[in-house]
Amino acid sequence: MELLAGVGTWPGAVLLKQSGTAYLFVNASHILGLALLIGAIWPLDLRLLGLFHSVPVAALAPVLSRMAGIGLGLALVTGAWLFTVRPVEYARNAAFLWKLGLLALAVANIALQHRSAAYTRALAGEITAVVKLRALASLMLWLAVLLAGRWIGFL
């Protein structure tokens, strides 16, 4: 816990603790990252599940995957920065720990999906049951990450 307490003394943490404006901008950036991430992942996953047939997966996937990646990067950086404000408290918060676990599962699911031969075939229009199952898991996992994040403030 001493190491975590030390994280709270990092200059970036001190800035957020002392400046409501800085905290506002970092928090808003975290929300923007989540919006970009989920706002890109959901349409792609829904397309993989069979909605929006008029748009080829190959047309959506590159743009939406990159946008989701940008959102994930922004959310991770700003989330880590927000963590530094109260690291010991967050490390003891069950909702925060659930969020981290669900986040790890969601990112692992993305890695499995995008590195699979089945996903490569999905880009060509052949969407298999495995791709659909991972898309459904993605929808549920990212929603769970979002809900766990909101839950943090209630514990």
Contacts in CASP RR format, 6 or more apart in sequence:
PFRMAT RR
TARGET T0000
AUTHOR 0000-0000-0000
METHOD contacts of the structure
MODEL  1
MELLAGVGTWPGAVLLKQSGTAYLFVNASHILGLALLIGAIWPLDLRLLG
LFHSVPVAALAPVLSRMAGIGLGLALVTGAWLFTVRPVEYARNAAFLWKL
GLLALAVANIALQHRSAAYTRALAGEITAVVKLRALASLMLWLAVLLAGR
WIGFL
1 88 0 8 1.000
1 91 0 8 1.000
4 87 0 8 1.000
4 88 0 8 1.000
4 91 0 8 1.000
5 87 0 8 1.000
5 88 0 8 1.000
6 87 0 8 1.000
7 13 0 8 1.000
7 83 0 8 1.000
7 84 0 8 1.000
7 87 0 8 1.000
8 14 0 8 1.000
8 84 0 8 1.000
8 85 0 8 1.000
8 86 0 8 1.000
8 87 0 8 1.000
10 84 0 8 1.000
12 81 0 8 1.000
12 84 0 8 1.000
13 81 0 8 1.000
13 84 0 8 1.000
13 85 0 8 1.000
13 87 0 8 1.000
15 22 0 8 1.000
16 22 0 8 1.000
16 23 0 8 1.000
16 26 0 8 1.000
16 81 0 8 1.000
16 82 0 8 1.000
16 84 0 8 1.000
16 85 0 8 1.000
17 23 0 8 1.000
17 85 0 8 1.000
23 85 0 8 1.000
26 78 0 8 1.000
26 81 0 8 1.000
26 82 0 8 1.000
27 78 0 8 1.000
27 82 0 8 1.000
29 74 0 8 1.000
29 78 0 8 1.000
30 74 0 8 1.000
30 75 0 8 1.000
30 78 0 8 1.000
30 79 0 8 1.000
30 82 0 8 1.000
32 71 0 8 1.000
32 74 0 8 1.000
33 70 0 8 1.000
33 71 0 8 1.000
33 72 0 8 1.000
33 73 0 8 1.000
33 74 0 8 1.000
33 75 0 8 1.000
33 78 0 8 1.000
34 71 0 8 1.000
34 75 0 8 1.000
34 146 0 8 1.000
36 67 0 8 1.000
36 68 0 8 1.000
36 69 0 8 1.000
36 70 0 8 1.000
36 71 0 8 1.000
36 74 0 8 1.000
37 68 0 8 1.000
37 69 0 8 1.000
37 71 0 8 1.000
37 72 0 8 1.000
37 75 0 8 1.000
37 142 0 8 1.000
38 142 0 8 1.000
38 143 0 8 1.000
38 146 0 8 1.000
39 67 0 8 1.000
39 68 0 8 1.000
40 64 0 8 1.000
40 65 0 8 1.000
40 67 0 8 1.000
40 68 0 8 1.000
40 69 0 8 1.000
40 71 0 8 1.000
41 64 0 8 1.000
41 68 0 8 1.000
41 138 0 8 1.000
41 139 0 8 1.000
41 142 0 8 1.000
42 139 0 8 1.000
42 142 0 8 1.000
43 52 0 8 1.000
43 60 0 8 1.000
43 64 0 8 1.000
44 57 0 8 1.000
44 60 0 8 1.000
44 61 0 8 1.000
44 64 0 8 1.000
44 65 0 8 1.000
44 68 0 8 1.000
44 135 0 8 1.000
45 135 0 8 1.000
45 136 0 8 1.000
45 138 0 8 1.000
45 139 0 8 1.000
46 52 0 8 1.000
46 135 0 8 1.000
46 139 0 8 1.000
47 55 0 8 1.000
47 57 0 8 1.000
47 60 0 8 1.000
48 57 0 8 1.000
48 122 0 8 1.000
48 127 0 8 1.000
48 131 0 8 1.000
48 132 0 8 1.000
48 135 0 8 1.000
49 132 0 8 1.000
49 135 0 8 1.000
49 136 0 8 1.000
49 139 0 8 1.000
50 127 0 8 1.000
50 132 0 8 1.000
52 60 0 8 1.000
56 125 0 8 1.000
57 122 0 8 1.000
57 123 0 8 1.000
57 125 0 8 1.000
57 127 0 8 1.000
58 123 0 8 1.000
58 124 0 8 1.000
58 125 0 8 1.000
61 122 0 8 1.000
61 123 0 8 1.000
65 114 0 8 1.000
68 110 0 8 1.000
72 107 0 8 1.000
83 90 0 8 1.000
90 96 0 8 1.000
90 152 0 8 1.000
91 97 0 8 1.000
93 152 0 8 1.000
93 153 0 8 1.000
93 155 0 8 1.000
94 155 0 8 1.000
95 148 0 8 1.000
95 149 0 8 1.000
95 151 0 8 1.000
95 152 0 8 1.000
95 153 0 8 1.000
95 154 0 8 1.000
95 155 0 8 1.000
96 148 0 8 1.000
96 149 0 8 1.000
96 152 0 8 1.000
98 148 0 8 1.000
98 151 0 8 1.000
99 145 0 8 1.000
99 148 0 8 1.000
99 149 0 8 1.000
99 151 0 8 1.000
99 152 0 8 1.000
102 141 0 8 1.000
102 144 0 8 1.000
102 145 0 8 1.000
102 148 0 8 1.000
103 145 0 8 1.000
105 141 0 8 1.000
106 138 0 8 1.000
106 141 0 8 1.000
106 142 0 8 1.000
106 144 0 8 1.000
106 145 0 8 1.000
109 134 0 8 1.000
109 137 0 8 1.000
109 138 0 8 1.000
109 141 0 8 1.000
110 138 0 8 1.000
112 134 0 8 1.000
113 119 0 8 1.000
113 131 0 8 1.000
113 134 0 8 1.000
113 135 0 8 1.000
113 138 0 8 1.000
116 130 0 8 1.000
116 131 0 8 1.000
116 134 0 8 1.000
118 128 0 8 1.000
118 130 0 8 1.000
118 131 0 8 1.000
119 131 0 8 1.000
121 127 0 8 1.000
121 128 0 8 1.000
121 131 0 8 1.000
122 128 0 8 1.000
122 131 0 8 1.000
END
